[in-house]
Amino acid sequence: MDEVRGSIPLESTRIMDYSRDIDKLRHTCAHVMAQAVVELWPQAKVTIGPAIDTGFYYDFDKKEPFTDEDLRKIEKGMEKIVRRDLPMKQSFMKREEARDFFTSRHEPYKVELIDGIPDQEVSIYKTGDEFIDLCKGPHVASTGKIKAFKLLSVAGAYWRGDETKPMLQRIYGTAFFSQQELDAYLKMLEEANKRDHRKIAAQLDLFHIYHETAGAGLVFYHPNGAMLRKTIEDYLRAQHLKHGYQLVMTPNILKGKLWDISGHAENYRANMYYFKVDDEEYAVKPMNCPAHILIYKSQTRSYRDLPVKYFELGTVYRQEKAGVLHGLLRVRGFTQDDAHIFLRPEQIKQEVVGVIDFVFEVMNDFGFHDLHIELSTRPEKFMGSIANWDKATDALKEALEAKDLKYDINEGDGAFYGPKIDIKLNDAIGRQWQCGTIQCDFLLPERFGLSFVDETGSPSPLVMLHRAILGSLERFIGTLIEHYAGNLPLWLAPNQAVIIPIKNEHRDFAGKVRTVLQQAEVRVVVDDRNESLSKRIREASVKKIPYHLIIGDKEVQSSQVAVRLQNGSDLGPMGLEGLLDRLKQQIIDKK
């Protein structure tokens, strides 16, 4: 299955389609920023500057790095341009005329873009009569429409995303129609920074990426992180068994010819790792679908067997550019909660409805109740017949409509083999993250010759659903951490309780309490360090351990523990039986 590209909530650098006025405003703001930059640094070369999900950016070729002070200077320059309310005027040039024009202005990046335009005429936008840019638009009518904007950061970016080409400087910004909207967005960014999963993961000792010694984008889970992941994995396996899936496990490397058959070699090779074994080409698997297909093909299947549902927590590896790697949210090695359903065409609607229900159930357990759905249609580069694409798309639409679910159409963003439903969740501060996906595929069953024996005893072609609920476990763990700001629900917390004996003479009872809790499968640690009680409680809070169990003279004498919660609430003394009842119920309730 193609992993849906959600990274830093919802791929914040996805270029917009300008379907909303806000995108036109942000695109215009990008031009205003570029104009301010070249007015301040005439030698700077401009490249491209689109609107994106959260604002806009523009890439510049400038020898000296932009500083924070430079950003303030650029903002002041932009304010002057906005106050002048310059009109945004579109005109057209013959391609060769435009090429000569930008060559004369010493703008090599624009010339390269023009060389890649097949049309004989290209679109030019002027900001007043002062700034001219190669751009197809659209824009708002004039710069005065920009009411509130902010430049946010500078990052490196290779020209056209190619690591063999020059490194540019990318300035990110955002713009809104009102200062109130901008202030709310900046406040959200401030909160998002506090919730950054990389910072919280270091605080809780969950994982590390050893860039220099092991490699970028490769995750090492420390004990706390491994326990969190195991809890999620155990939950997923149990839920899939309950929903009629069969567990499978497949190799991490497969022969290159398998990827030729599937079409991934043709459509996905740049994202794959190939190598030779005994002079034969192999690849590290970037997805699990061909392996599951081989298991299906291992025996003859009857119509009575369908649907066949295989589930695997399959680890895959993909070549990601260094510039897009981001903690757990974008990595090179990750595990998918991947499943494939082999079924008859007439079963598609029923099974897709079942998967949608499954996704909502799982998301509810993890505390996500606000979900958004998109239907992604045939991309420009696709495989298979248009007739089958239409059948698959119609089947997904019918399933969504049967559930009476609202959805948006994401034109041209399907996988190369079929359309898909993407399910996105909104977190505690309103950000959207990509997780679940359901992809309808007529192509791979055809290319691999999959069939089943129908009621007449004849072989009949089948359809395949690729689906994931959480998507990448790495990305979902990062999402969980940021959603809860590290204060994970009890059932997910790596350490659910910490026992803190006040003095040395309380250690024996602390050991007995630990044994009782461990036997009840509560994840518990003892902090009996020679530190003050207040310091140990404070550190337990910093580590976000939900329950703090304090033991002193009174607790030893009464066979109880003094219970405090991570949020500072004091529940007072509690017997072990009552404590266990409370913990077990909270875990069952997924609280």
N, C-alpha and C positions, 0 to 999 in steps of 0.2 A: 504494500500500500504506500502510496506517496504520502509522506508526512506533510500535514498542512503547515505552512510557514508562519506560525505565530511566534514571535519571539518576544520582544519587549513590548508589552501588551499589544498584540495585534500588529506586528510588523510595522513599526511606526514610520518606516521609510517607503511604504507602498505609495506609489504615485497615484494621485486622485484622478477621477474621470470628469471632474468639473461639473457634476450633476447638481451641485448646490452652489448658491451664491457665496457661501463662506469659502469655498475652494477657489472661486474667481478672485475673491478679496485677497486670499493668501498668495495666490500666484502673482497678483499685482504687487503685493508687498515684497515678494522676492525680487522683482524688477527694481523696485525703489531701493532695496538694499544694495543691489548690484550697482546702481547709479551712484549711490553714496560712496561705495567702495572705490570706484574708478575716479570719482572726484577727489577723494583723499589720496589715493595712490594710483596715479595715471598709468604706471607701468604694470599694474596688476592685470592679468588676463582672465576674462570671464569665460565660463564654460556653460553649465546648465543650471537652472533654478526652478524646480517644480514645486507645486503644493503637495503636501503629504497628509497623512491622517491627522496629525496633531499640529500642523502648521505649514512650514516651508523650509527649504534650504537653498543655498546657492554655493557652487564650488568655484574656487578661485585658484589660479596659479600665481602665487606671490612668494617671493624669495624669503622675506622675513615672516616669522609666524605672527598671527593675530594674537594680541593680548587682551585681557579684560578691559584695559583702558581703551584699546582700539575699538572694542565693541561699543563702548559708551560714545566714542567719537562718531561711529557709524550711525548709531541711533539718533544723535543730534542732527547729523546730515539728513537722515531720513525724515525727521520731523520737519525740516525746512522744505523738503520736496512735497510732503503731504500738505503743508500749509499753503503751498502755491497752487494746489488743486489742478495739477497738470493733466490734460486729457490723455487717455490711452488710445492711440490711433493705429489701426491696422492698415497695412498696404501690402502689395505683392511685387515681387521682382522675378524676372526670368532667372533660372537657376545659375546660369553662367554669369549673369550680371551680378547676382548676389555673391557669388564666389569671388569675383573681382573686387566687389565692394569691401567685403570683410578681409580679403587679402591686403588691400590697401590700408586697412585700419590695423594691420598686424594682429589679427585675431585668428590664430591657427586652429583653435578648437572649433570655432564656428565654421571654418572652411571644411574641417573634417566632417562635421555634421552635415553640411550641405552636400558633400560628396556621397553621403549615404542616403540622400533623399531621391527617390525615383522620379518624382514629379518634375515637370519642366518649369513649374512656378513654385516659389517658396513664400511663406508668410513672414512679414516683418512687423514688429510693433515699435512705435515711438512713444516715449514718455515726454509729452510736450514736443519740443523740437531739440531736446538735449540728449536723450539717451535712446539708442537704437539697438534692438536685440532681435536675433533670429528666434521667432516664436510663433506657434500656431494659435496661441490663446486658449480660451477666451480670458478676458479681464473685466474688471469693473470699469465704469465709464471714465473715472478720473482718480487721481491719487488722493483727493480729498475725501473719498469714501472710506479711507482707512482711518478708523477712529481710535484703535488701541492695538499696540503691537509691542513685542519684546524680543530682543535677541537673547538666545539662551545659552549657546555653547559653540565651541569649535572642535572639529574632529578631523582626522585625516581620512581621505577617500581617494582611491585610485581612479584615474580617468576612465570612465565607462566601466568601472568595476573590474578592470583588468590589472592584475598585479605586475604585469610586464610594462605597464604604461606609467606615466608620471604620477607621483603622489601630489594630490591637491589639498587645499584647506576648505573644509565644508563648514559654513556658518549656518547653524540652525536657529530658527525663530518661530514665533507664532503670532497670529493676528486675529482680532475679533471685531465685531461691529460696535461693541461697547466696552468701556473700562471695567464695568461690573463683571462681564464675562471673562475678561482677561484676568482680573484679580482672583476670580474663583478658580480659574485654570492654574494660575501660579501657586495658589494655596494647595491645590491638588498635587502639583509637582513637588512642593515642599514635603507634603505627607508621603508621597511616593518615595522620596529620597530617604525618609526615615524608615520606610518598609523595605528598602533594597535587600533582596534575599541574600546577596553576597555578604553584606555587613552582618545581618542577623545570623547567617549560617556560621560565620566566624565566631560570633558571640556564643552560639550553641554548640560549636564544634561538630558540624554536620558533614561537611565535605571540603575537599580542597582540589584545585587543579594545578598540578606541578608543571607549569608551562616550560620551564627551562630543562628540567631533568626528565620528564616523561612525555610532554607534548601538550600543545594547546587543545582545548575542547574535549579533553579526556578526564572524566570525573573519578576521583577516589573518594569513596564514602568512608568516613570515620565511623566508629561504633555507634554514635548517636544517629548519624545519617542512615547507616545500614539498618538500624532498628526501625526508623521511620519508613524506609523503603520496604522492609520486610512486612510491616504491618499493612501497607497498601497492597503489596503483592498477595498476601494471604487473603485479604478481603476480596481482591479481584478474582482469584481462583475460586473461592467459595461461591461468589455471585455467579460466575460463568457456569459452574457445575449446576447450580440451582436453575439456571435458564437453559439447560439442555445442550451446552457446548461440551465437546470432548477436548481434553488437553493433549497437545502435541509438543514436541521439541525437535528443532531442526538445526543442522550445522551452520556455522558462521561463515564458511567459505564454500563456494559452489563453482562448478566449471563455467567458463566464459560462454560456452555455447548455449547454456540455459538462459542466459541474459540476452542472447541473440534471438532466441525463440520468443521470449516474453516481450521484446521490443525495448527493453531498458537500455541495451547497448546503443541503440540508435537514438533514443530520446533522453537518456540520463547518464551517459558515460562520463561526462565531465564531473559528475558528482560521485563517481565510484572509484574504488581502489582496486586496480588490476595488478596481477603478478603472475609469475611462471612457476609451475610445478612439473618436473619431468618434461620440460619443453611444451607443456600444454598450458593454455591460459586459464587462470582462475580469477575470481573476484570475491572480495569480502562483500557479503550481502548488504545492500542498502535498504532492502525491504524483504518481507517474509513470504509474499504471495507465491512465487514459483515453487518454493519448498512445500507449501501446503498443497499445491496442485499435484506435485509428485505423489504425495500421500494419498490424495483422492484417486489418482490413476492406478494405485497399486492393486486394485481389485475391481471387478465388475460391480456396478451399482444399479439397483433397481429403483423404479419410481417410488416403491414403498420406503426406500431408505432416505428419500429427500424430505426436507433439507438436511444436508450434512453440515455440521458446524464445528470448525476447528478453532481452538484458541491457543495462543502462545504468547508468553512474555518474551518476545524475541528481541535480542540485542542486535542492532544494525549500526553500520558505519557509513558516513557520508562526508565527502570532501566539501567543507565549508570554508569560505574565504576568511582569513584571519580577522579582517575588519568587522565581520558581523558576529563573531563569537561573543557571548555575553553570559557569564556565569552558567547556571543550569538552563537558561532560557534558549540558548542556541549553542549546541555542542557538536562534536564530530562523532561521538559514540553515545548511543542512547538506546533505551528499551521501550518498545511499544506494547501496549495491551492490544495486541493485534489478533483479529479473527477474520475468517473467511467462511462464507456461507454459500454452499453449492446447492442450487435449487432450480426448479422449473420456472419458465417465464411467468406463468400464472400465479406463482407464489411470491413474486417480488413485493407487491403491495403489503401483503400480510406480514412478511418478514421485516420489511423496512419499518412498519408501524411498531413491531415488536422491539426493534433496536432503538427506536426513538423513546419508547416507554422505558427501556433499560437505561438509556442515557439519563433521562430525567430522574429515575430512581437513584442512580449512583450519585449524580450531582447533588441531589437532596441530602444524601447521607454525608457528603463532604461539606455541606453548609452553603451550597450555591443554589439559589432559587430564581435568579433573574437570568434567563437564557435568551439568546438571539440566534435566529436561524437564517442561513443563506443557501440558496440553490445555485451551484456553479455549473455553467453550461460549456458546450464544446469549445475548446481553445482553437486558435489558428493552426497550431501544429497538433494534429491528432491522427490516430490510426483507427481503422475499422470503417464500416459503412455508415453513411449519414442516416440510413433507415434504422439501423440498430441504435445509433446515438439518440434518435428521436424516440424510439421505444423506451430506452433507458430513462431519458429525461421525463417523459410522460409518466412513467411508473413512479418516479420519485415525487413528482408533483401530486399524483393521486394519493400517495401515502401521506403527504403533508396535509392535503386537503381533507383526507379522511379523519385526521386528528384535529382538524379545524385550527391549524397553527398558522400564524402570520409568518411570512418569510420574504426576504429580499432576493432579487435575482442578481447574481454576480456573473455578468456576461463574460464568457471566454476564459474562465478560471478553473475549468474542470481538469482532471488528470488526462494524460494523453490517451488513455484507454476507456474513459467513461465519465459521465457527469457525477456530481457529488452533492450531498447535503453536508454543510459545515455547521456545527453547533458551538456557539461562542458564549462564554459566561461573563457576567459583570461582577467585579469584585467589590470589596467593602468601600472603596473610594471611587467607584464608578468607571474604572477602566475595563476594557473588554479584552478577553483572552480567547484564543482559539484552542479548542480541545477536541471534542468528538467529531468524527466524520463518517459518512456512509457513502460508498462509491459503488455505482452499478456498472457492471462490466460484462459485455457480450464478447469482447475482443480476445482476452486471454484464454477463455475456454475454447474458442475457435482455433487459436494458434497452437494450443496444446492438444487439440483433438479430444476434448472432454465430452463425455456423453453419459447417458443412463439408459437402461432398458425400460421402454415404456410399456403400457398395458397390452400392446399387441406383440410384445417380444422383440421389437425393433429398436436399434440404437437411436437415441434422440438427443439433440444438442441441449445444453443447459446454460444457465446464467450464473454469475458469481457476484456476490457482494463482498467488498472489502470494507471492514469497519473497525474503528477504534473508539473507545469511550473517553479515556483520558488523553489519548495520543501518546506523546513522549512522557514517560514517567519522570524524567529529569525536569522537563518543562513544567509538568503539573506540580511537582514538589516545590519548584520555585514559585509557582503561582500560589500554592497553599501558604507558603511562608509569608509572601507579601500580603495576601488577603487577610490573614490572621495577625500580621505584624509579629510573627513568631510565637504568639500565644495559641498554640495548637490545641484543639479539643482534646480532652483526656484520652480518648481512644486512640489518638494519633501520636500523643506526646512520647518521645523516646524514653524519657524517665517520667513516670506518672506520679511518683512520690519520692521525697527525700526524708530520711529519718535523721534527726539531729539530737543526739544525746548531749545534755548540757555539761555533764562532768564525766570523768573516766568511770566512776562507779555506776553510771547509767548505761554503759556499753553492752553489758550482758543482756539486759532487757531489750536494748535496741536490736541486738542480733536475733533475739527470739521473734520480735515483731517483723523483722525482715523475712525470716523463714516463713512465717504465717502468710505474709503478703505474696511472697514468691510462689508458694504452693498454690495460691489462688490465682496465679498468673498475672499478678500486678507487677509492673516494671518499677523496681525500687532500688535506691542506692542509700548508703549510710555515709553521712558526713561527720566523722568523729575527729576531725583535725583539731589540733591544739590552737584554735582561734576563738575569738569571742563569739558568743551566741548571735549577737546582732550582725556581725560580719558574715557568718554562715547563712543566716536568714536572708541577708541582702544579696549574697551571691546566688542563693537558690532562686531568688526572684529574677536576678539578671539572666540566669540560665533558663528562666521561664518554666520551671518545674511546677506543675499545678498544685500539688499538695505538699505542705511542709508539716511533718509530724515531730513535734518537740517532746522530748522525754526528760523529766526531772524527777525529784524525789516523790512528789505527789503522784505522778503517772506510774512510777514503778510500784508504789504501794497499792494503787487502785487498779493495776493492770490496764491502764488506759494510755492514750496519747493525746496531747494538746494539738488540735488541728487548726492550721492556718492555710489560707488559700494564697496562691501566687499574687492575686490582686490586692492582698492585704487584709481581707476579711478574716475575722477570728471566729471559728466555729466552736471553740472551747473544748473541754475534755470529751473524749469519745472512746467507747469500748471497741475492741478489734472487730467483733461481730457486726456492730452497727456501722463501723467504718467500711468494712468489706461490702456490706449491703449497699451503701451509698456509692462506692466506687463501681461496683458491678452494674448497678442500674444506670449510672451515668455513661458507662462504656456501652451498654446495650442501646441506650438512647442516642448514641453518637454525639454526645454533648461535650 
